[in-house]
Amino acid sequence: MARIIDTSTIDPLRTEFDPATREWVYNGLDCTVTLDVLEALLPQLDADTEHTYNRALALQAPIFEITLRGVRVDITQLSRTLAETEKKIDLVARNLYRIVKDGVGLDVPAPGTQKTEFYRSTKTLLHLFYTVLQLKEVKKRNAKGGFSPTVNEDALLKLKMHFYAEPIVNHILKLRGLEKARQFLTTKLDEDGRLRARWNIAGTVTGRLSSEATDFGTGTNNQNIARPLRSPFIPDRGFKFCNVDLEQADARNVGAICWELFLDSHGPEFAGAYLDACESGDLHTKTCMLGWPDLPWTGDLAHDKKHVAEQPAHRGMTYRDLAKRLGHGTNYDGLSAVAQATHLPMSQIKAFQARYFEGFPCIKAWHEWVQEQLNTTRQITTLYRRRRTFFGRPNDKKVFREAVAFAPQSMTGDEMNSGWMRLWRSKPYRAGRLQVLNQVHDSLLIQYREEDEDWIVPFIIETLTEQFELKGGRIFVMPVEAAIGWNWAYASEDNPHGLVGWKGPGEDKRKAPAICKG
């Protein structure tokens, strides 16, 4: 049935409409006003924004498909994972209680004796850190415009730098993570036992997808599921999972950006230093060589990785671990974040960064270019022609860090989605031999007919490998890694049917569990 209502004659203050008529008017305006807005905006698009708009339009169909399909859940494994999480919460909470009560001397209620545990109380934590331990207050701006002490996550990471606070903060952060896990594991599923989400193509400023609970009150953010919680997710009967990740996506994108920006002005040696390291096969060992030049390097990457870079260095981390954190943080100008991730003295971090910029001068030049863009146009455009305008103060360090991170992270999302579109349009996909179930920024969760494994996994890898030509004819390749199995977590002794790295046709000798057999 159709209704024709001339909304131009309606007084919006009138209330005598019956509920059904109000619904007709509301939904009709929702459609027509949206169309009016679209027709006003389309003429304002330029070549870049139109390109971005068309890419978003093309994604609507595959995103609608994963919205409808969802991911199958093994209810028994879900219950088992929830029980294990509850045990961990109890253990960590009791350990924290002993540290605070017996170690610090603060009288707090034992776990399980209060409706709200003491570690969830902002008042108790403020008293613990700033009165009992007498640490320097970390403050944030309050609703009145002033500054007041806080114990939010950023504050805890700063307080963690203090020797006596570190074990307490570690336990609190662990508990917060576990309680998020418990909340996820109790998420309401749809009636068919599947987890679904509502996806938003324009949900982030970088162009990456976002997801959240559905309009029916089920599901959650499907892109923020911690790896230890993924074992309950299983393929449909007769199918097997293939999880595909982009390899060092953000780092390679930084290298591509530097090449494009500086090839003409500085030449290939300057512009390509970082991209060459990314494509060497072991970026992090290369970074180690810059950061710790006095170690006994031989120049043989395989030997140096095993015998030098992976040797213990600091707080249970190897030199390679440190290099990974230091390099990533330096690329994004995250000095304080690097300090929190490595626990190295600031003097050592600054010394590392000086050697890093000397080895990869294009990174420093890229930072300077970003600042110049903020000072002049306030805009950054990626190699995928996605443009963002930054409205904050150009001299604000937070704005600068957002501008530096924008292009590499945005490109990662576009690279993954470009491959997804190629896969979705392919003949095997159209024939129902494979289906995409979930996207997590730089990875796709795919299920395929198990009998097709020998040919379809190589097809997936080839299709999702992104490549395009940079200046000077250099071919930029974004390679992918694939892992296969019958649940979404990595395989282990406790999870024998989980994901294992793809090694070639016929290499996975495991048999499907009964719950996944066709």
C-alpha positions in Angstrom: 0.0 0.0 0.0 1.3 3.5 -0.8 0.5 6.8 0.8 0.9 10.2 -0.8 1.4 13.0 1.7 2.4 16.5 0.7 4.9 17.3 3.5 5.3 20.9 2.3 1.8 21.6 3.7 2.4 19.9 7.1 2.9 22.0 10.2 5.6 20.1 12.2 4.0 21.3 15.4 0.8 19.5 14.7 0.2 16.5 16.9 -3.2 15.2 15.7 -1.7 12.7 13.3 -2.4 9.1 14.3 0.8 7.0 15.0 0.6 5.2 11.6 0.5 8.5 9.7 3.5 9.9 11.7 5.5 6.8 10.7 4.6 7.3 7.1 5.7 10.9 7.2 8.9 10.2 9.2 10.1 7.3 6.9 9.1 9.2 3.7 11.1 12.2 4.7 14.0 10.0 5.8 14.3 8.8 2.2 13.5 12.0 0.3 15.6 14.3 2.3 18.5 11.9 2.0 18.1 12.0 -1.7 17.9 15.8 -1.7 21.2 15.9 0.3 22.9 13.5 -2.2 21.8 15.5 -5.2 23.3 18.7 -3.5 26.6 16.9 -2.6 27.4 15.1 -5.8 28.2 18.2 -7.8 30.7 19.2 -5.1 32.8 16.1 -5.6 36.2 16.4 -7.3 38.2 13.6 -8.9 39.6 12.4 -5.6 36.5 12.5 -3.5 34.4 11.0 -6.3 36.9 8.1 -6.4 36.5 7.5 -2.7 32.7 7.7 -3.0 32.6 5.2 -5.8 34.8 2.8 -3.8 32.5 3.1 -0.8 29.5 2.4 -3.0 31.1 -0.7 -4.5 31.7 -2.1 -0.9 28.0 -2.0 0.0 27.1 -5.3 -1.5 29.9 -7.4 0.0 29.4 -5.7 3.4 25.6 -6.4 3.3 26.4 -10.0 2.5 28.7 -10.5 5.6 26.1 -8.6 7.7 23.4 -11.1 6.7 25.6 -14.2 6.9 27.4 -13.7 10.2 29.8 -16.3 11.7 28.8 -19.6 13.1 29.5 -20.1 16.9 30.3 -23.4 18.7 28.2 -22.9 21.8 30.0 -25.6 23.8 33.4 -24.0 23.1 32.0 -20.6 23.9 30.8 -21.8 27.3 34.2 -23.4 28.0 36.1 -20.2 27.0 33.8 -18.2 29.3 34.5 -20.6 32.2 38.2 -20.3 31.7 38.0 -16.5 31.6 36.0 -16.4 34.8 38.8 -18.5 36.5 41.4 -16.1 35.2 39.5 -13.1 36.6 39.3 -14.8 40.0 43.0 -15.7 40.1 44.2 -12.2 39.0 41.8 -10.4 41.3 43.0 -12.4 44.3 46.6 -11.8 43.4 45.9 -8.1 43.2 44.1 -8.2 46.5 47.2 -9.7 48.2 49.6 -7.2 46.6 47.4 -4.2 47.7 46.5 -5.5 51.2 49.7 -7.3 52.2 52.2 -5.6 50.1 51.0 -2.0 50.2 49.0 -2.1 53.4 45.7 -0.7 52.1 42.7 -2.4 53.6 40.5 -3.4 50.7 37.6 -5.9 50.5 38.5 -9.4 49.3 37.2 -10.3 45.8 33.6 -11.5 45.8 32.7 -9.8 49.0 31.4 -6.5 47.5 29.0 -5.8 44.7 31.7 -3.7 43.0 35.3 -4.9 43.3 37.8 -2.4 44.7 39.8 -2.3 41.5 36.8 -0.9 39.6 36.4 1.9 42.1 37.9 5.2 40.8 37.8 6.6 44.3 39.8 3.6 45.7 42.4 3.7 42.9 42.9 7.5 43.2 43.5 7.0 46.9 45.8 4.0 46.3 48.1 5.7 43.7 48.1 9.3 44.8 47.7 9.1 48.6 49.1 5.8 49.7 51.8 5.4 47.1 52.2 9.2 46.8 52.8 9.2 43.1 52.7 12.3 41.0 49.2 12.9 39.9 48.2 12.4 36.3 45.5 14.8 35.4 42.9 15.3 32.7 40.5 18.1 31.8 37.2 17.8 33.6 33.7 18.9 32.7 34.2 22.3 34.3 37.3 23.1 32.2 39.8 22.5 35.0 42.1 19.5 35.6 41.6 16.7 38.0 43.5 13.5 38.9 42.5 10.4 36.8 43.2 6.7 36.7 42.1 6.1 33.2 44.1 3.8 30.9 46.4 6.5 29.7 47.1 7.5 33.3 47.7 3.9 34.4 50.3 3.4 31.6 52.2 6.5 32.9 51.9 5.3 36.5 53.3 1.9 35.4 56.7 3.5 34.9 57.1 3.7 38.7 58.7 0.6 40.2 56.1 0.0 43.0 53.1 0.8 40.9 54.0 -1.5 38.0 52.7 -4.9 39.4 49.5 -3.2 40.5 48.9 -1.5 37.2 49.7 -4.7 35.3 47.0 -6.6 37.3 44.4 -3.8 36.9 45.0 -3.7 33.1 44.9 -7.5 32.9 41.6 -7.5 34.9 40.1 -4.8 32.6 41.0 -6.9 29.6 39.6 -10.0 31.1 36.4 -8.3 32.0 36.0 -7.0 28.4 36.6 -10.6 27.3 33.8 -11.8 29.7 31.5 -9.1 28.4 32.2 -10.3 24.8 31.7 -14.0 25.6 28.2 -13.2 27.0 27.2 -11.2 23.9 23.7 -12.1 22.7 23.8 -14.2 19.6 21.1 -14.4 16.9 18.5 -17.2 17.2 20.4 -19.3 14.6 23.5 -19.3 16.8 25.6 -16.9 14.7 27.4 -13.7 15.6 26.5 -10.7 13.4 27.4 -7.1 13.5 26.2 -3.9 11.9 29.0 -2.6 9.6 29.7 1.0 8.8 31.6 1.9 5.6 32.1 5.5 6.8 32.7 4.7 10.4 36.2 6.0 10.8 38.3 9.0 9.7 40.8 6.8 8.1 38.3 5.1 5.8 38.6 1.8 7.6 35.4 -0.1 8.4 33.8 -0.1 11.8 31.3 -2.5 13.3 29.0 -2.6 16.3 26.0 -4.5 17.8 23.1 -5.0 15.4 19.8 -3.1 15.5 18.2 -6.1 17.2 20.5 -5.9 20.2 22.7 -8.9 19.2 26.3 -9.1 18.2 29.1 -6.7 18.9 32.2 -5.1 17.4 33.4 -8.0 15.2 36.8 -6.3 14.6 37.9 -6.2 18.2 37.8 -9.8 19.1 41.0 -10.8 21.0 42.8 -13.8 19.5 42.4 -15.9 22.7 38.7 -15.6 22.3 38.4 -16.7 18.7 38.3 -20.5 19.2 34.4 -20.6 19.4 34.1 -19.3 15.9 33.8 -22.1 13.3 33.0 -22.5 9.6 29.8 -23.9 8.3 29.6 -27.6 7.7 31.7 -28.8 4.8 33.8 -25.6 4.9 37.2 -24.7 6.4 38.6 -21.3 7.4 41.3 -19.3 5.7 42.4 -16.2 7.5 44.5 -13.9 5.4 46.7 -11.1 6.8 48.5 -8.3 5.0 52.3 -8.6 5.8 53.7 -5.5 7.6 51.0 -3.4 5.9 51.5 -0.1 7.7 55.3 -0.2 7.4 55.3 -1.1 3.7 52.8 1.8 3.1 55.2 4.2 4.9 57.9 3.0 2.5 55.7 3.5 -0.6 54.7 7.0 0.6 58.4 8.0 1.0 59.2 6.7 -2.4 56.5 8.7 -4.0 57.3 11.9 -2.1 61.1 12.0 -2.5 62.1 10.0 -5.6 62.2 13.1 -7.9 63.8 15.4 -5.4 66.2 13.1 -3.6 66.8 10.1 -5.8 66.1 6.4 -5.3 68.7 5.7 -2.5 67.2 8.3 -0.2 63.5 7.7 -1.2 63.7 3.9 -1.2 65.8 3.2 1.9 62.9 2.2 4.1 60.9 0.4 1.4 64.0 -1.6 0.5 64.3 -2.6 4.2 60.6 -3.7 4.2 61.1 -5.8 1.1 64.4 -7.3 2.3 62.4 -10.1 4.0 63.3 -9.0 7.6 62.6 -5.3 8.4 63.0 -5.7 12.1 66.5 -7.3 11.9 67.5 -4.4 9.6 66.2 -2.0 12.2 68.2 -3.8 14.9 71.3 -3.2 12.9 70.6 0.5 13.0 69.7 0.6 16.7 72.5 -1.5 18.0 75.4 -1.2 15.6 78.0 -2.6 18.0 76.4 -6.1 18.1 78.2 -8.8 16.1 76.3 -8.5 12.8 77.5 -10.5 9.8 75.2 -9.1 7.1 73.5 -12.5 6.6 69.9 -11.7 7.6 68.9 -15.3 8.5 72.0 -15.8 10.6 71.8 -12.4 12.3 68.1 -12.8 13.1 68.7 -16.1 14.9 72.0 -15.5 16.6 71.9 -11.8 17.3 68.5 -10.1 16.9 66.6 -12.7 18.8 68.9 -12.7 21.8 67.4 -11.4 25.1 67.8 -7.7 25.5 65.5 -6.0 28.0 62.7 -7.1 30.3 62.1 -10.4 28.5 62.2 -8.8 25.1 64.7 -9.6 22.4 66.5 -6.9 20.4 64.2 -7.7 17.5 61.1 -7.2 19.8 62.5 -3.8 20.8 63.3 -2.9 17.2 59.8 -3.7 16.1 58.3 -1.4 18.8 60.8 1.3 18.5 60.6 1.4 14.7 56.8 1.5 14.6 56.6 4.1 17.3 59.3 6.3 15.6 57.5 6.1 12.3 54.4 7.6 14.0 56.3 10.0 16.2 55.0 8.3 19.4 57.8 9.0 21.8 55.8 8.4 25.0 54.1 5.4 23.5 57.5 3.9 22.7 58.7 4.4 26.3 55.6 2.7 27.6 56.0 -0.2 25.2 59.7 -0.8 25.8 60.4 0.5 29.3 63.7 1.8 28.0 65.1 5.0 29.4 64.3 8.1 27.3 67.9 8.7 26.6 68.2 5.3 24.9 65.1 5.8 22.9 66.3 9.2 21.6 69.7 7.7 20.7 67.9 4.9 18.8 65.8 7.4 17.0 68.8 9.4 15.9 70.4 6.3 14.4 67.1 5.3 12.9 66.6 8.6 11.1 70.2 8.5 9.9 69.6 5.1 8.4 66.2 6.0 7.0 66.4 9.8 6.4 63.2 9.6 4.3 61.2 9.0 7.5 62.3 12.3 9.0 61.7 14.1 5.7 58.2 12.6 5.5 57.4 13.9 9.0 58.5 17.3 7.9 56.4 17.1 4.8 53.3 16.2 6.9 53.9 19.2 9.1 54.2 21.4 6.0 50.8 20.1 4.8 49.2 20.9 8.1 50.6 24.4 8.0 49.4 25.1 4.4 46.5 23.0 3.1 45.6 21.0 6.3 45.0 18.1 4.0 46.7 14.7 3.4 45.8 12.6 0.4 46.8 8.9 0.3 48.1 6.9 -2.7 44.5 5.6 -3.0 43.3 9.2 -3.4 41.5 9.3 -0.1 41.8 12.8 1.4 41.4 14.0 4.9 41.2 17.5 6.2 42.6 18.1 9.7 40.8 20.8 11.6 42.9 20.9 14.7 45.7 23.3 15.4 48.7 22.6 13.0 51.2 22.9 15.9 49.3 20.5 18.1 51.4 17.3 18.6 48.3 15.2 18.8 47.0 16.5 15.4 50.5 15.9 13.9 50.5 12.3 15.1 47.1 11.7 13.7 48.2 13.2 10.3 51.3 11.0 10.2 49.3 7.9 11.0 46.5 8.7 8.6 47.9 7.7 5.2 49.6 4.4 6.1 46.7 3.2 8.1 44.1 4.3 5.6 46.0 2.6 2.8 46.0 -0.6 4.8 42.2 -0.6 4.8 41.9 0.3 1.2 44.4 -2.5 0.2 42.4 -5.1 2.1 39.1 -3.9 0.7 40.5 -3.8 -2.9 41.5 -7.4 -2.6 38.1 -8.2 -1.0 36.3 -6.7 -4.0 38.4 -8.7 -6.5 37.6 -11.9 -4.5 33.9 -11.0 -4.3 33.7 -10.6 -8.1 35.6 -13.8 -8.9 34.0 -16.9 -10.4 34.8 -19.2 -7.5 33.1 -16.7 -5.1 30.0 -16.4 -7.4 29.9 -20.2 -7.6 29.7 -20.5 -3.8 33.1 -22.1 -3.4 34.2 -19.5 -0.8 32.6 -16.8 1.3 34.0 -13.8 3.3 32.8 -13.8 6.9 34.6 -10.9 8.6 37.1 -8.1 8.0 39.6 -6.9 10.7 41.3 -3.9 8.9 44.3 -5.8 7.6 42.8 -9.3 7.5 39.9 -11.2 6.1 38.2 -14.3 7.5 37.1 -16.6 4.7 35.5 -20.0 4.6 35.9 -22.3 1.6 34.7 -25.7 0.5 37.2 -28.1 2.1 37.5 -30.3 -0.9 38.8 -27.3 -2.9 41.7 -26.5 -0.5 44.6 -27.4 -2.8 43.6 -24.9 -5.5 41.4 -22.4 -3.8 43.9 -21.2 -1.0 46.5 -20.3 -3.6 43.7 -18.5 -5.6 42.7 -16.6 -2.5 46.3 -15.5 -1.8 46.9 -14.5 -5.4 43.6 -12.5 -5.6 44.2 -10.6 -2.3 47.8 -9.7 -3.1 47.6 -6.0 -3.9 50.1 -4.4 -6.3 50.4 -1.1 -8.2 53.1 1.0 -9.9 54.9 3.7 -8.1 57.0 6.5 -9.7 59.9 5.4 -11.8 58.1 2.2 -12.7 58.7 0.5 -9.3 56.1 -2.2 -8.6 54.8 -2.0 -5.1 53.5 -5.3 -3.8 51.5 -5.8 -0.6 51.9 -9.6 0.1 49.6 -11.7 2.3 49.9 -14.6 4.7 47.3 -17.3 4.9 46.4 -19.6 7.8 43.9 -22.5 7.6 41.9 -24.4 10.1 38.5 -25.2 11.6 38.3 -22.4 14.1 39.5 -18.8 14.2 42.1 -19.1 16.9 45.7 -20.3 16.2 46.4 -24.0 16.7 47.9 -25.1 19.9 48.1 -28.2 22.1 44.7 -27.2 23.6 43.3 -26.2 20.2 44.4 -28.8 17.6 41.9 -27.7 15.0 42.9 -24.0 15.0 44.7 -22.0 12.3 48.1 -23.1 11.0 50.2 -21.3 8.4 49.5 -22.4 4.8 52.5 -24.4 3.6 51.1 -25.7 0.3 48.7 -28.3 -1.2 48.3 -31.4 0.8 50.4 -30.2 3.7 47.6 -30.0 6.3 47.0 -33.7 7.3 44.5 -32.9 10.0 40.9 -34.1 9.8 37.9 -31.9 10.3 36.2 -32.1 13.7 32.8 -33.7 13.8 31.1 -30.3 14.3 32.5 -29.0 11.0 32.0 -32.1 8.8 29.6 -31.8 5.8 
